[in-house]
Amino acid sequence: MITVRQEQNEQDLPGIRGVNREAFPDTGGAKVFYQIRQAATEIVSLVAVDDDNLIGHVLFCPATIATESGEVCGMGLGELAVVPKFQRQGVGTMLTNAGLDILRERNCPFVIVVGHATYYPRFGFRPGSQLELACQWESIPDKSFMALILNQDAMGGVTGVARFVGIP
């Protein structure tokens, strides 16, 4: 039975690294994960566990939108990884939904993601350009930079450049 729970810091880090290496073998494990962990303190880090084996991980980290009147703080989905054996079985969906539920409870106004244009819309993500949001990295295709508005009132009229905090 697969369960989702909060990451337990030092105890889970080796397992998270293993999940990343298996899920992203071409990059040696998502390097962004390590940058985010070093730069951000306010993260939401969840793991999926099957029979005491860590099989998936999702990390949400601080993000901002620079506007003419200042910054609006929200979160970015910094990483979603599932070991290949468990992919396409709903583990990524479980992790993402659990993280988004936590962010809704915290009244987070928005979540941004750079990812697969066919995967993230199932959670309500839309291309940032449709919301008048731009990605901090100009080379990212429009369809791959997406945002999910969780608090319409807080985001009313907000437009600008969205950035993952601490990631150049």
MOZIGI-V221319 format. One record per helix or strand. SS is the DSSP state (~ for helix, > for strand). FROM is the first residue (numbers start at 1). TO is the last residue. If there is no record, write none. Layout:
ss | from | to
SS | FROM | TO
SS | FROM | TO
//
This chain:
ss | from | to
> | 2 | 6
~ | 9 | 23
~ | 25 | 27
~ | 31 | 39
> | 44 | 50
> | 53 | 67
> | 70 | 82
~ | 84 | 86
~ | 91 | 105
> | 110 | 114
~ | 120 | 123
> | 126 | 127
~ | 128 | 131
> | 133 | 135
~ | 142 | 144
> | 145 | 149
~ | 152 | 155
> | 160 | 164
//
